[in-house]
Structure formats: C-alpha cells, structure tokens
C-alpha cells in the first residue's frame, strides 16, 4: 500500500506535468523553475511550521511533486 506522502508527491508531479503540457500546447512556452528556486521551496517546505520565515501552504510531498519534474527533466538553452 502506498503512503499518503508518495501519493501526494505523484499527484503534484502529475499536476505539474499536465500543466506544463497544457501551457506548451496553448502558448508554445515551457514552464521552467530555476534550480535555486526549487531548492529553496523544498527547504522551506521541509522546515517546521514555527521556524518558517514566511507562511508556505504546501506540504513537503506536494512540493517535491511540483518541483521534481523540473529537477528530473533538465532543458538546455537552445534545445527543444
């Protein structure tokens, strides 16, 4: 049986991937999250609630799903 953590991570990844495909189909643009922003979001989501400098509404698993697509699929400038 899968845990809630992995189900949320997969759901976040699928949502982000589908959003990327829709934006690519309608606007011919790619959604790309820079590595430093992705790492910052993961660190912010992993911090305990009382230690966060700003309010961040998503759990770590959902954040890994959102950002994981960009971390796993690298795009080089000038290549499609």
mmJSON file of the N, C-alpha and C atoms, coordinates in Angstrom:
{"data_MODEL":{"atom_site":{
"group_PDB":["ATOM","ATOM","ATOM","ATOM","ATOM","ATOM","ATOM","ATOM","ATOM","ATOM","ATOM","ATOM","ATOM","ATOM","ATOM","ATOM","ATOM","ATOM","ATOM","ATOM","ATOM","ATOM","ATOM","ATOM","ATOM","ATOM","ATOM","ATOM","ATOM","ATOM","ATOM","ATOM","ATOM","ATOM","ATOM","ATOM","ATOM","ATOM","ATOM","ATOM","ATOM","ATOM","ATOM","ATOM","ATOM","ATOM","ATOM","ATOM","ATOM","ATOM","ATOM","ATOM","ATOM","ATOM","ATOM","ATOM","ATOM","ATOM","ATOM","ATOM","ATOM","ATOM","ATOM","ATOM","ATOM","ATOM","ATOM","ATOM","ATOM","ATOM","ATOM","ATOM","ATOM","ATOM","ATOM","ATOM","ATOM","ATOM","ATOM","ATOM","ATOM","ATOM","ATOM","ATOM","ATOM","ATOM","ATOM","ATOM","ATOM","ATOM","ATOM","ATOM","ATOM","ATOM","ATOM","ATOM","ATOM","ATOM","ATOM","ATOM","ATOM","ATOM","ATOM","ATOM","ATOM","ATOM","ATOM","ATOM","ATOM","ATOM","ATOM","ATOM","ATOM","ATOM","ATOM","ATOM","ATOM","ATOM","ATOM","ATOM","ATOM","ATOM","ATOM","ATOM","ATOM","ATOM","ATOM","ATOM","ATOM","ATOM","ATOM","ATOM","ATOM","ATOM","ATOM","ATOM","ATOM","ATOM","ATOM","ATOM","ATOM","ATOM","ATOM","ATOM","ATOM","ATOM","ATOM","ATOM","ATOM","ATOM","ATOM","ATOM","ATOM","ATOM","ATOM","ATOM","ATOM","ATOM","ATOM","ATOM","ATOM","ATOM","ATOM","ATOM","ATOM","ATOM","ATOM","ATOM","ATOM","ATOM","ATOM","ATOM","ATOM","ATOM","ATOM","ATOM","ATOM","ATOM","ATOM","ATOM","ATOM","ATOM","ATOM","ATOM","ATOM","ATOM","ATOM","ATOM","ATOM","ATOM","ATOM","ATOM","ATOM","ATOM","ATOM","ATOM","ATOM","ATOM","ATOM","ATOM","ATOM","ATOM","ATOM","ATOM","ATOM","ATOM","ATOM","ATOM","ATOM","ATOM","ATOM","ATOM","ATOM","ATOM","ATOM","ATOM","ATOM","ATOM","ATOM","ATOM","ATOM","ATOM","ATOM","ATOM","ATOM","ATOM","ATOM","ATOM","ATOM","ATOM","ATOM","ATOM","ATOM","ATOM","ATOM","ATOM","ATOM","ATOM","ATOM","ATOM"],
"id":[1,2,3,4,5,6,7,8,9,10,11,12,13,14,15,16,17,18,19,20,21,22,23,24,25,26,27,28,29,30,31,32,33,34,35,36,37,38,39,40,41,42,43,44,45,46,47,48,49,50,51,52,53,54,55,56,57,58,59,60,61,62,63,64,65,66,67,68,69,70,71,72,73,74,75,76,77,78,79,80,81,82,83,84,85,86,87,88,89,90,91,92,93,94,95,96,97,98,99,100,101,102,103,104,105,106,107,108,109,110,111,112,113,114,115,116,117,118,119,120,121,122,123,124,125,126,127,128,129,130,131,132,133,134,135,136,137,138,139,140,141,142,143,144,145,146,147,148,149,150,151,152,153,154,155,156,157,158,159,160,161,162,163,164,165,166,167,168,169,170,171,172,173,174,175,176,177,178,179,180,181,182,183,184,185,186,187,188,189,190,191,192,193,194,195,196,197,198,199,200,201,202,203,204,205,206,207,208,209,210,211,212,213,214,215,216,217,218,219,220,221,222,223,224,225,226,227,228,229,230,231,232,233,234,235,236,237,238,239,240],
"type_symbol":["N","C","C","N","C","C","N","C","C","N","C","C","N","C","C","N","C","C","N","C","C","N","C","C","N","C","C","N","C","C","N","C","C","N","C","C","N","C","C","N","C","C","N","C","C","N","C","C","N","C","C","N","C","C","N","C","C","N","C","C","N","C","C","N","C","C","N","C","C","N","C","C","N","C","C","N","C","C","N","C","C","N","C","C","N","C","C","N","C","C","N","C","C","N","C","C","N","C","C","N","C","C","N","C","C","N","C","C","N","C","C","N","C","C","N","C","C","N","C","C","N","C","C","N","C","C","N","C","C","N","C","C","N","C","C","N","C","C","N","C","C","N","C","C","N","C","C","N","C","C","N","C","C","N","C","C","N","C","C","N","C","C","N","C","C","N","C","C","N","C","C","N","C","C","N","C","C","N","C","C","N","C","C","N","C","C","N","C","C","N","C","C","N","C","C","N","C","C","N","C","C","N","C","C","N","C","C","N","C","C","N","C","C","N","C","C","N","C","C","N","C","C","N","C","C","N","C","C","N","C","C","N","C","C","N","C","C","N","C","C"],
"label_atom_id":["N","CA","C","N","CA","C","N","CA","C","N","CA","C","N","CA","C","N","CA","C","N","CA","C","N","CA","C","N","CA","C","N","CA","C","N","CA","C","N","CA","C","N","CA","C","N","CA","C","N","CA","C","N","CA","C","N","CA","C","N","CA","C","N","CA","C","N","CA","C","N","CA","C","N","CA","C","N","CA","C","N","CA","C","N","CA","C","N","CA","C","N","CA","C","N","CA","C","N","CA","C","N","CA","C","N","CA","C","N","CA","C","N","CA","C","N","CA","C","N","CA","C","N","CA","C","N","CA","C","N","CA","C","N","CA","C","N","CA","C","N","CA","C","N","CA","C","N","CA","C","N","CA","C","N","CA","C","N","CA","C","N","CA","C","N","CA","C","N","CA","C","N","CA","C","N","CA","C","N","CA","C","N","CA","C","N","CA","C","N","CA","C","N","CA","C","N","CA","C","N","CA","C","N","CA","C","N","CA","C","N","CA","C","N","CA","C","N","CA","C","N","CA","C","N","CA","C","N","CA","C","N","CA","C","N","CA","C","N","CA","C","N","CA","C","N","CA","C","N","CA","C","N","CA","C","N","CA","C","N","CA","C","N","CA","C","N","CA","C","N","CA","C","N","CA","C","N","CA","C"],
"label_alt_id":[null,null,null,null,null,null,null,null,null,null,null,null,null,null,null,null,null,null,null,null,null,null,null,null,null,null,null,null,null,null,null,null,null,null,null,null,null,null,null,null,null,null,null,null,null,null,null,null,null,null,null,null,null,null,null,null,null,null,null,null,null,null,null,null,null,null,null,null,null,null,null,null,null,null,null,null,null,null,null,null,null,null,null,null,null,null,null,null,null,null,null,null,null,null,null,null,null,null,null,null,null,null,null,null,null,null,null,null,null,null,null,null,null,null,null,null,null,null,null,null,null,null,null,null,null,null,null,null,null,null,null,null,null,null,null,null,null,null,null,null,null,null,null,null,null,null,null,null,null,null,null,null,null,null,null,null,null,null,null,null,null,null,null,null,null,null,null,null,null,null,null,null,null,null,null,null,null,null,null,null,null,null,null,null,null,null,null,null,null,null,null,null,null,null,null,null,null,null,null,null,null,null,null,null,null,null,null,null,null,null,null,null,null,null,null,null,null,null,null,null,null,null,null,null,null,null,null,null,null,null,null,null,null,null,null,null,null,null,null,null],
"label_comp_id":["UNK","UNK","UNK","UNK","UNK","UNK","UNK","UNK","UNK","UNK","UNK","UNK","UNK","UNK","UNK","UNK","UNK","UNK","UNK","UNK","UNK","UNK","UNK","UNK","UNK","UNK","UNK","UNK","UNK","UNK","UNK","UNK","UNK","UNK","UNK","UNK","UNK","UNK","UNK","UNK","UNK","UNK","UNK","UNK","UNK","UNK","UNK","UNK","UNK","UNK","UNK","UNK","UNK","UNK","UNK","UNK","UNK","UNK","UNK","UNK","UNK","UNK","UNK","UNK","UNK","UNK","UNK","UNK","UNK","UNK","UNK","UNK","UNK","UNK","UNK","UNK","UNK","UNK","UNK","UNK","UNK","UNK","UNK","UNK","UNK","UNK","UNK","UNK","UNK","UNK","UNK","UNK","UNK","UNK","UNK","UNK","UNK","UNK","UNK","UNK","UNK","UNK","UNK","UNK","UNK","UNK","UNK","UNK","UNK","UNK","UNK","UNK","UNK","UNK","UNK","UNK","UNK","UNK","UNK","UNK","UNK","UNK","UNK","UNK","UNK","UNK","UNK","UNK","UNK","UNK","UNK","UNK","UNK","UNK","UNK","UNK","UNK","UNK","UNK","UNK","UNK","UNK","UNK","UNK","UNK","UNK","UNK","UNK","UNK","UNK","UNK","UNK","UNK","UNK","UNK","UNK","UNK","UNK","UNK","UNK","UNK","UNK","UNK","UNK","UNK","UNK","UNK","UNK","UNK","UNK","UNK","UNK","UNK","UNK","UNK","UNK","UNK","UNK","UNK","UNK","UNK","UNK","UNK","UNK","UNK","UNK","UNK","UNK","UNK","UNK","UNK","UNK","UNK","UNK","UNK","UNK","UNK","UNK","UNK","UNK","UNK","UNK","UNK","UNK","UNK","UNK","UNK","UNK","UNK","UNK","UNK","UNK","UNK","UNK","UNK","UNK","UNK","UNK","UNK","UNK","UNK","UNK","UNK","UNK","UNK","UNK","UNK","UNK","UNK","UNK","UNK","UNK","UNK","UNK","UNK","UNK","UNK","UNK","UNK","UNK"],
"label_asym_id":["A","A","A","A","A","A","A","A","A","A","A","A","A","A","A","A","A","A","A","A","A","A","A","A","A","A","A","A","A","A","A","A","A","A","A","A","A","A","A","A","A","A","A","A","A","A","A","A","A","A","A","A","A","A","A","A","A","A","A","A","A","A","A","A","A","A","A","A","A","A","A","A","A","A","A","A","A","A","A","A","A","A","A","A","A","A","A","A","A","A","A","A","A","A","A","A","A","A","A","A","A","A","A","A","A","A","A","A","A","A","A","A","A","A","A","A","A","A","A","A","A","A","A","A","A","A","A","A","A","A","A","A","A","A","A","A","A","A","A","A","A","A","A","A","A","A","A","A","A","A","A","A","A","A","A","A","A","A","A","A","A","A","A","A","A","A","A","A","A","A","A","A","A","A","A","A","A","A","A","A","A","A","A","A","A","A","A","A","A","A","A","A","A","A","A","A","A","A","A","A","A","A","A","A","A","A","A","A","A","A","A","A","A","A","A","A","A","A","A","A","A","A","A","A","A","A","A","A","A","A","A","A","A","A","A","A","A","A","A","A"],
"label_entity_id":["1","1","1","1","1","1","1","1","1","1","1","1","1","1","1","1","1","1","1","1","1","1","1","1","1","1","1","1","1","1","1","1","1","1","1","1","1","1","1","1","1","1","1","1","1","1","1","1","1","1","1","1","1","1","1","1","1","1","1","1","1","1","1","1","1","1","1","1","1","1","1","1","1","1","1","1","1","1","1","1","1","1","1","1","1","1","1","1","1","1","1","1","1","1","1","1","1","1","1","1","1","1","1","1","1","1","1","1","1","1","1","1","1","1","1","1","1","1","1","1","1","1","1","1","1","1","1","1","1","1","1","1","1","1","1","1","1","1","1","1","1","1","1","1","1","1","1","1","1","1","1","1","1","1","1","1","1","1","1","1","1","1","1","1","1","1","1","1","1","1","1","1","1","1","1","1","1","1","1","1","1","1","1","1","1","1","1","1","1","1","1","1","1","1","1","1","1","1","1","1","1","1","1","1","1","1","1","1","1","1","1","1","1","1","1","1","1","1","1","1","1","1","1","1","1","1","1","1","1","1","1","1","1","1","1","1","1","1","1","1"],
"label_seq_id":[1,1,1,2,2,2,3,3,3,4,4,4,5,5,5,6,6,6,7,7,7,8,8,8,9,9,9,10,10,10,11,11,11,12,12,12,13,13,13,14,14,14,15,15,15,16,16,16,17,17,17,18,18,18,19,19,19,20,20,20,21,21,21,22,22,22,23,23,23,24,24,24,25,25,25,26,26,26,27,27,27,28,28,28,29,29,29,30,30,30,31,31,31,32,32,32,33,33,33,34,34,34,35,35,35,36,36,36,37,37,37,38,38,38,39,39,39,40,40,40,41,41,41,42,42,42,43,43,43,44,44,44,45,45,45,46,46,46,47,47,47,48,48,48,49,49,49,50,50,50,51,51,51,52,52,52,53,53,53,54,54,54,55,55,55,56,56,56,57,57,57,58,58,58,59,59,59,60,60,60,61,61,61,62,62,62,63,63,63,64,64,64,65,65,65,66,66,66,67,67,67,68,68,68,69,69,69,70,70,70,71,71,71,72,72,72,73,73,73,74,74,74,75,75,75,76,76,76,77,77,77,78,78,78,79,79,79,80,80,80],
"pdbx_PDB_ins_code":[null,null,null,null,null,null,null,null,null,null,null,null,null,null,null,null,null,null,null,null,null,null,null,null,null,null,null,null,null,null,null,null,null,null,null,null,null,null,null,null,null,null,null,null,null,null,null,null,null,null,null,null,null,null,null,null,null,null,null,null,null,null,null,null,null,null,null,null,null,null,null,null,null,null,null,null,null,null,null,null,null,null,null,null,null,null,null,null,null,null,null,null,null,null,null,null,null,null,null,null,null,null,null,null,null,null,null,null,null,null,null,null,null,null,null,null,null,null,null,null,null,null,null,null,null,null,null,null,null,null,null,null,null,null,null,null,null,null,null,null,null,null,null,null,null,null,null,null,null,null,null,null,null,null,null,null,null,null,null,null,null,null,null,null,null,null,null,null,null,null,null,null,null,null,null,null,null,null,null,null,null,null,null,null,null,null,null,null,null,null,null,null,null,null,null,null,null,null,null,null,null,null,null,null,null,null,null,null,null,null,null,null,null,null,null,null,null,null,null,null,null,null,null,null,null,null,null,null,null,null,null,null,null,null,null,null,null,null,null,null],
"Cartn_x":[0.836,0.0,0.887,0.54,1.306,0.923,1.906,1.63,1.077,0.498,-0.056,1.036,2.253,3.36,3.611,3.761,4.07,2.885,1.676,0.5,0.417,0.7,0.697,1.841,2.991,4.125,3.82,3.238,2.877,1.765,0.795,-0.287,0.253,1.166,1.778,2.585,3.323,4.104,3.233,2.166,1.249,0.551,0.156,-0.473,0.484,1.723,2.739,3.069,3.15,3.438,2.289,1.046,-0.116,-0.219,0.074,0.069,1.127,2.294,3.354,2.965,2.309,1.854,0.78,-0.138,-1.193,-0.623,0.302,0.928,1.717,2.399,3.159,2.226,1.073,0.134,-0.527,-0.899,-1.639,-0.747,0.375,1.198,2.583,2.933,4.247,5.383,5.19,6.188,6.37,7.551,7.823,7.808,7.243,7.318,8.575,9.5,10.751,10.986,11.206,11.536,13.05,13.713,15.168,15.558,16.736,17.18,17.228,17.709,17.834,16.456,15.458,14.101,13.503,13.75,13.252,13.836,15.134,15.787,15.284,15.078,14.554,13.156,12.308,10.946,10.968,11.86,11.959,12.43,13.419,13.913,12.818,12.096,11.017,9.909,9.585,8.549,9.012,10.312,10.83,10.998,10.992,11.174,9.937,10.13,8.964,8.145,6.895,5.965,6.415,6.92,7.298,8.579,9.386,10.669,10.635,9.516,9.43,9.396,10.222,10.212,8.97,8.37,7.129,6.174,4.889,3.893,3.96,4.086,4.131,3.06,2.024,0.85,0.953,2.011,2.059,2.956,2.571,3.436,4.638,5.606,6.831,6.557,5.656,5.391,4.835,3.915,3.352,4.398,5.23,6.309,7.305,7.647,8.541,7.922,6.62,5.941,5.974,5.711,5.722,7.108,8.109,9.463,10.228,9.852,10.573,10.604,9.552,9.515,10.643,10.852,11.934,13.303,13.391,14.676,15.096,14.123,14.448,14.611,13.922,13.998,14.69,15.942,16.714,16.595,16.456,16.415,17.583,18.282,19.406,18.921,19.537,19.156,19.389,18.4,18.519,18.124,17.674,17.267,15.831,15.047,13.665,13.53],
"Cartn_y":[-1.175,0.0,1.247,2.2,3.445,4.367,5.11,6.053,7.349,8.143,9.428,10.337,10.252,11.071,10.843,9.582,9.288,9.559,9.342,9.656,11.154,11.989,13.432,13.87,13.239,13.579,13.238,12.091,11.696,12.594,12.916,13.806,15.192,15.712,17.005,16.964,15.886,15.739,15.622,14.854,14.721,16.041,16.769,18.069,19.033,19.063,19.958,19.568,18.265,17.786,18.12,17.913,18.235,19.739,20.529,21.981,22.413,21.804,22.105,21.748,20.601,20.206,21.145,21.577,22.488,23.846,24.359,25.65,25.532,24.406,24.187,24.11,23.487,23.338,24.665,25.459,26.688,27.897,27.996,29.197,28.964,27.717,27.352,27.848,27.754,28.145,27.003,26.922,25.944,26.618,25.938,26.407,25.788,26.614,26.124,26.828,26.028,26.572,26.496,27.615,27.576,26.689,26.095,25.163,25.809,27.023,27.674,27.924,28.265,28.447,27.117,26.069,24.749,24.257,24.426,24.011,24.832,26.13,26.998,26.566,26.221,25.769,24.455,23.543,22.275,22.501,23.349,23.645,24.317,25.245,25.938,24.965,24.028,23.052,22.061,21.791,20.828,21.421,22.737,23.381,23.174,23.111,23.03,24.322,24.211,25.342,26.565,26.362,27.504,28.193,27.54,28.106,28.73,28.644,29.194,30.718,31.358,32.827,33.402,32.665,33.071,31.889,32.187,31.12,30.404,29.084,28.277,27.2,27.232,26.392,24.937,24.537,23.189,22.28,20.999,20.06,19.667,19.027,18.638,17.701,16.763,15.797,16.471,17.381,18.097,19.002,19.609,20.456,19.629,18.447,17.571,17.177,16.98,16.661,17.82,19.027,20.211,20.471,20.431,20.825,19.66,18.438,17.267,17.112,17.545,17.453,18.277,19.47,20.311,19.807,19.255,18.754,17.506,16.689,15.462,15.645,16.61,16.84,18.179,18.131,19.345,19.726,21.001,21.515,22.443,22.258,23.123,24.259,25.387,26.565,26.26,26.575,26.4,25.024,24.132,22.794,22.545,21.93,21.571,20.097],
"Cartn_z":[0.0,0.0,0.0,-0.806,-0.872,0.276,0.74,1.813,1.226,2.067,1.65,1.1,1.67,1.206,-0.277,-0.681,-2.079,-2.994,-2.508,-3.325,-3.61,-2.606,-2.816,-3.72,-3.585,-4.447,-5.906,-6.145,-7.514,-8.046,-7.218,-7.651,-8.008,-7.205,-7.505,-8.784,-8.989,-10.211,-11.444,-11.35,-12.491,-12.808,-11.766,-11.981,-12.66,-12.191,-12.767,-14.206,-14.477,-15.824,-16.775,-16.336,-17.164,-17.404,-16.392,-16.556,-17.568,-17.496,-18.456,-19.876,-20.055,-21.39,-21.924,-21.06,-21.488,-21.881,-21.102,-21.431,-22.727,-22.917,-24.151,-25.363,-25.212,-26.325,-26.699,-25.71,-25.991,-26.265,-25.57,-25.665,-26.259,-26.567,-27.101,-26.19,-24.916,-23.916,-22.934,-22.352,-21.311,-19.957,-18.979,-17.601,-17.0,-16.571,-16.001,-14.668,-13.646,-12.33,-12.185,-11.935,-11.753,-10.563,-10.656,-9.617,-8.237,-8.148,-6.841,-6.22,-7.044,-6.526,-6.088,-6.85,-6.481,-5.171,-5.009,-3.769,-2.591,-2.821,-1.76,-1.342,-2.301,-1.971,-1.2,-1.58,-0.867,0.564,0.755,2.106,2.931,2.325,3.031,3.434,2.565,2.895,3.962,4.015,4.987,6.383,6.475,7.783,8.651,9.975,10.851,10.791,11.107,10.988,11.778,12.98,13.818,13.358,12.528,12.119,10.722,10.039,8.689,8.733,7.897,7.885,7.204,6.294,5.628,5.641,5.533,5.505,4.157,4.187,2.969,3.1,2.243,2.472,2.033,1.295,0.74,1.57,1.723,2.441,1.582,2.198,1.516,0.345,0.508,-0.558,-1.806,-1.644,-2.787,-3.431,-2.628,-3.154,-3.956,-3.47,-4.226,-5.561,-5.583,-6.836,-7.813,-7.317,-8.181,-8.76,-7.911,-8.293,-8.908,-8.572,-9.04,-10.543,-11.206,-12.666,-13.273,-12.776,-13.296,-12.856,-11.666,-11.199,-11.981,-12.396,-13.102,-14.611,-15.182,-16.624,-16.865,-17.207,-17.458,-18.916,-19.17,-20.536,-20.733,-21.832,-22.158,-23.04,-22.904,-23.717,-25.197,-26.01,-27.438,-27.948,-27.06,-27.477,-27.066,-27.926,-27.586,-27.347],
"occupancy":[1.0,1.0,1.0,1.0,1.0,1.0,1.0,1.0,1.0,1.0,1.0,1.0,1.0,1.0,1.0,1.0,1.0,1.0,1.0,1.0,1.0,1.0,1.0,1.0,1.0,1.0,1.0,1.0,1.0,1.0,1.0,1.0,1.0,1.0,1.0,1.0,1.0,1.0,1.0,1.0,1.0,1.0,1.0,1.0,1.0,1.0,1.0,1.0,1.0,1.0,1.0,1.0,1.0,1.0,1.0,1.0,1.0,1.0,1.0,1.0,1.0,1.0,1.0,1.0,1.0,1.0,1.0,1.0,1.0,1.0,1.0,1.0,1.0,1.0,1.0,1.0,1.0,1.0,1.0,1.0,1.0,1.0,1.0,1.0,1.0,1.0,1.0,1.0,1.0,1.0,1.0,1.0,1.0,1.0,1.0,1.0,1.0,1.0,1.0,1.0,1.0,1.0,1.0,1.0,1.0,1.0,1.0,1.0,1.0,1.0,1.0,1.0,1.0,1.0,1.0,1.0,1.0,1.0,1.0,1.0,1.0,1.0,1.0,1.0,1.0,1.0,1.0,1.0,1.0,1.0,1.0,1.0,1.0,1.0,1.0,1.0,1.0,1.0,1.0,1.0,1.0,1.0,1.0,1.0,1.0,1.0,1.0,1.0,1.0,1.0,1.0,1.0,1.0,1.0,1.0,1.0,1.0,1.0,1.0,1.0,1.0,1.0,1.0,1.0,1.0,1.0,1.0,1.0,1.0,1.0,1.0,1.0,1.0,1.0,1.0,1.0,1.0,1.0,1.0,1.0,1.0,1.0,1.0,1.0,1.0,1.0,1.0,1.0,1.0,1.0,1.0,1.0,1.0,1.0,1.0,1.0,1.0,1.0,1.0,1.0,1.0,1.0,1.0,1.0,1.0,1.0,1.0,1.0,1.0,1.0,1.0,1.0,1.0,1.0,1.0,1.0,1.0,1.0,1.0,1.0,1.0,1.0,1.0,1.0,1.0,1.0,1.0,1.0,1.0,1.0,1.0,1.0,1.0,1.0,1.0,1.0,1.0,1.0,1.0,1.0],
"B_iso_or_equiv":[0.0,0.0,0.0,0.0,0.0,0.0,0.0,0.0,0.0,0.0,0.0,0.0,0.0,0.0,0.0,0.0,0.0,0.0,0.0,0.0,0.0,0.0,0.0,0.0,0.0,0.0,0.0,0.0,0.0,0.0,0.0,0.0,0.0,0.0,0.0,0.0,0.0,0.0,0.0,0.0,0.0,0.0,0.0,0.0,0.0,0.0,0.0,0.0,0.0,0.0,0.0,0.0,0.0,0.0,0.0,0.0,0.0,0.0,0.0,0.0,0.0,0.0,0.0,0.0,0.0,0.0,0.0,0.0,0.0,0.0,0.0,0.0,0.0,0.0,0.0,0.0,0.0,0.0,0.0,0.0,0.0,0.0,0.0,0.0,0.0,0.0,0.0,0.0,0.0,0.0,0.0,0.0,0.0,0.0,0.0,0.0,0.0,0.0,0.0,0.0,0.0,0.0,0.0,0.0,0.0,0.0,0.0,0.0,0.0,0.0,0.0,0.0,0.0,0.0,0.0,0.0,0.0,0.0,0.0,0.0,0.0,0.0,0.0,0.0,0.0,0.0,0.0,0.0,0.0,0.0,0.0,0.0,0.0,0.0,0.0,0.0,0.0,0.0,0.0,0.0,0.0,0.0,0.0,0.0,0.0,0.0,0.0,0.0,0.0,0.0,0.0,0.0,0.0,0.0,0.0,0.0,0.0,0.0,0.0,0.0,0.0,0.0,0.0,0.0,0.0,0.0,0.0,0.0,0.0,0.0,0.0,0.0,0.0,0.0,0.0,0.0,0.0,0.0,0.0,0.0,0.0,0.0,0.0,0.0,0.0,0.0,0.0,0.0,0.0,0.0,0.0,0.0,0.0,0.0,0.0,0.0,0.0,0.0,0.0,0.0,0.0,0.0,0.0,0.0,0.0,0.0,0.0,0.0,0.0,0.0,0.0,0.0,0.0,0.0,0.0,0.0,0.0,0.0,0.0,0.0,0.0,0.0,0.0,0.0,0.0,0.0,0.0,0.0,0.0,0.0,0.0,0.0,0.0,0.0,0.0,0.0,0.0,0.0,0.0,0.0],
"pdbx_formal_charge":[null,null,null,null,null,null,null,null,null,null,null,null,null,null,null,null,null,null,null,null,null,null,null,null,null,null,null,null,null,null,null,null,null,null,null,null,null,null,null,null,null,null,null,null,null,null,null,null,null,null,null,null,null,null,null,null,null,null,null,null,null,null,null,null,null,null,null,null,null,null,null,null,null,null,null,null,null,null,null,null,null,null,null,null,null,null,null,null,null,null,null,null,null,null,null,null,null,null,null,null,null,null,null,null,null,null,null,null,null,null,null,null,null,null,null,null,null,null,null,null,null,null,null,null,null,null,null,null,null,null,null,null,null,null,null,null,null,null,null,null,null,null,null,null,null,null,null,null,null,null,null,null,null,null,null,null,null,null,null,null,null,null,null,null,null,null,null,null,null,null,null,null,null,null,null,null,null,null,null,null,null,null,null,null,null,null,null,null,null,null,null,null,null,null,null,null,null,null,null,null,null,null,null,null,null,null,null,null,null,null,null,null,null,null,null,null,null,null,null,null,null,null,null,null,null,null,null,null,null,null,null,null,null,null,null,null,null,null,null,null],
"auth_seq_id":[1,1,1,2,2,2,3,3,3,4,4,4,5,5,5,6,6,6,7,7,7,8,8,8,9,9,9,10,10,10,11,11,11,12,12,12,13,13,13,14,14,14,15,15,15,16,16,16,17,17,17,18,18,18,19,19,19,20,20,20,21,21,21,22,22,22,23,23,23,24,24,24,25,25,25,26,26,26,27,27,27,28,28,28,29,29,29,30,30,30,31,31,31,32,32,32,33,33,33,34,34,34,35,35,35,36,36,36,37,37,37,38,38,38,39,39,39,40,40,40,41,41,41,42,42,42,43,43,43,44,44,44,45,45,45,46,46,46,47,47,47,48,48,48,49,49,49,50,50,50,51,51,51,52,52,52,53,53,53,54,54,54,55,55,55,56,56,56,57,57,57,58,58,58,59,59,59,60,60,60,61,61,61,62,62,62,63,63,63,64,64,64,65,65,65,66,66,66,67,67,67,68,68,68,69,69,69,70,70,70,71,71,71,72,72,72,73,73,73,74,74,74,75,75,75,76,76,76,77,77,77,78,78,78,79,79,79,80,80,80],
"auth_comp_id":["UNK","UNK","UNK","UNK","UNK","UNK","UNK","UNK","UNK","UNK","UNK","UNK","UNK","UNK","UNK","UNK","UNK","UNK","UNK","UNK","UNK","UNK","UNK","UNK","UNK","UNK","UNK","UNK","UNK","UNK","UNK","UNK","UNK","UNK","UNK","UNK","UNK","UNK","UNK","UNK","UNK","UNK","UNK","UNK","UNK","UNK","UNK","UNK","UNK","UNK","UNK","UNK","UNK","UNK","UNK","UNK","UNK","UNK","UNK","UNK","UNK","UNK","UNK","UNK","UNK","UNK","UNK","UNK","UNK","UNK","UNK","UNK","UNK","UNK","UNK","UNK","UNK","UNK","UNK","UNK","UNK","UNK","UNK","UNK","UNK","UNK","UNK","UNK","UNK","UNK","UNK","UNK","UNK","UNK","UNK","UNK","UNK","UNK","UNK","UNK","UNK","UNK","UNK","UNK","UNK","UNK","UNK","UNK","UNK","UNK","UNK","UNK","UNK","UNK","UNK","UNK","UNK","UNK","UNK","UNK","UNK","UNK","UNK","UNK","UNK","UNK","UNK","UNK","UNK","UNK","UNK","UNK","UNK","UNK","UNK","UNK","UNK","UNK","UNK","UNK","UNK","UNK","UNK","UNK","UNK","UNK","UNK","UNK","UNK","UNK","UNK","UNK","UNK","UNK","UNK","UNK","UNK","UNK","UNK","UNK","UNK","UNK","UNK","UNK","UNK","UNK","UNK","UNK","UNK","UNK","UNK","UNK","UNK","UNK","UNK","UNK","UNK","UNK","UNK","UNK","UNK","UNK","UNK","UNK","UNK","UNK","UNK","UNK","UNK","UNK","UNK","UNK","UNK","UNK","UNK","UNK","UNK","UNK","UNK","UNK","UNK","UNK","UNK","UNK","UNK","UNK","UNK","UNK","UNK","UNK","UNK","UNK","UNK","UNK","UNK","UNK","UNK","UNK","UNK","UNK","UNK","UNK","UNK","UNK","UNK","UNK","UNK","UNK","UNK","UNK","UNK","UNK","UNK","UNK","UNK","UNK","UNK","UNK","UNK","UNK"],
"auth_asym_id":["A","A","A","A","A","A","A","A","A","A","A","A","A","A","A","A","A","A","A","A","A","A","A","A","A","A","A","A","A","A","A","A","A","A","A","A","A","A","A","A","A","A","A","A","A","A","A","A","A","A","A","A","A","A","A","A","A","A","A","A","A","A","A","A","A","A","A","A","A","A","A","A","A","A","A","A","A","A","A","A","A","A","A","A","A","A","A","A","A","A","A","A","A","A","A","A","A","A","A","A","A","A","A","A","A","A","A","A","A","A","A","A","A","A","A","A","A","A","A","A","A","A","A","A","A","A","A","A","A","A","A","A","A","A","A","A","A","A","A","A","A","A","A","A","A","A","A","A","A","A","A","A","A","A","A","A","A","A","A","A","A","A","A","A","A","A","A","A","A","A","A","A","A","A","A","A","A","A","A","A","A","A","A","A","A","A","A","A","A","A","A","A","A","A","A","A","A","A","A","A","A","A","A","A","A","A","A","A","A","A","A","A","A","A","A","A","A","A","A","A","A","A","A","A","A","A","A","A","A","A","A","A","A","A","A","A","A","A","A","A"],
"auth_atom_id":["N","CA","C","N","CA","C","N","CA","C","N","CA","C","N","CA","C","N","CA","C","N","CA","C","N","CA","C","N","CA","C","N","CA","C","N","CA","C","N","CA","C","N","CA","C","N","CA","C","N","CA","C","N","CA","C","N","CA","C","N","CA","C","N","CA","C","N","CA","C","N","CA","C","N","CA","C","N","CA","C","N","CA","C","N","CA","C","N","CA","C","N","CA","C","N","CA","C","N","CA","C","N","CA","C","N","CA","C","N","CA","C","N","CA","C","N","CA","C","N","CA","C","N","CA","C","N","CA","C","N","CA","C","N","CA","C","N","CA","C","N","CA","C","N","CA","C","N","CA","C","N","CA","C","N","CA","C","N","CA","C","N","CA","C","N","CA","C","N","CA","C","N","CA","C","N","CA","C","N","CA","C","N","CA","C","N","CA","C","N","CA","C","N","CA","C","N","CA","C","N","CA","C","N","CA","C","N","CA","C","N","CA","C","N","CA","C","N","CA","C","N","CA","C","N","CA","C","N","CA","C","N","CA","C","N","CA","C","N","CA","C","N","CA","C","N","CA","C","N","CA","C","N","CA","C","N","CA","C","N","CA","C","N","CA","C","N","CA","C","N","CA","C","N","CA","C","N","CA","C"],
"pdbx_PDB_model_num":[1,1,1,1,1,1,1,1,1,1,1,1,1,1,1,1,1,1,1,1,1,1,1,1,1,1,1,1,1,1,1,1,1,1,1,1,1,1,1,1,1,1,1,1,1,1,1,1,1,1,1,1,1,1,1,1,1,1,1,1,1,1,1,1,1,1,1,1,1,1,1,1,1,1,1,1,1,1,1,1,1,1,1,1,1,1,1,1,1,1,1,1,1,1,1,1,1,1,1,1,1,1,1,1,1,1,1,1,1,1,1,1,1,1,1,1,1,1,1,1,1,1,1,1,1,1,1,1,1,1,1,1,1,1,1,1,1,1,1,1,1,1,1,1,1,1,1,1,1,1,1,1,1,1,1,1,1,1,1,1,1,1,1,1,1,1,1,1,1,1,1,1,1,1,1,1,1,1,1,1,1,1,1,1,1,1,1,1,1,1,1,1,1,1,1,1,1,1,1,1,1,1,1,1,1,1,1,1,1,1,1,1,1,1,1,1,1,1,1,1,1,1,1,1,1,1,1,1,1,1,1,1,1,1,1,1,1,1,1,1]
}}}
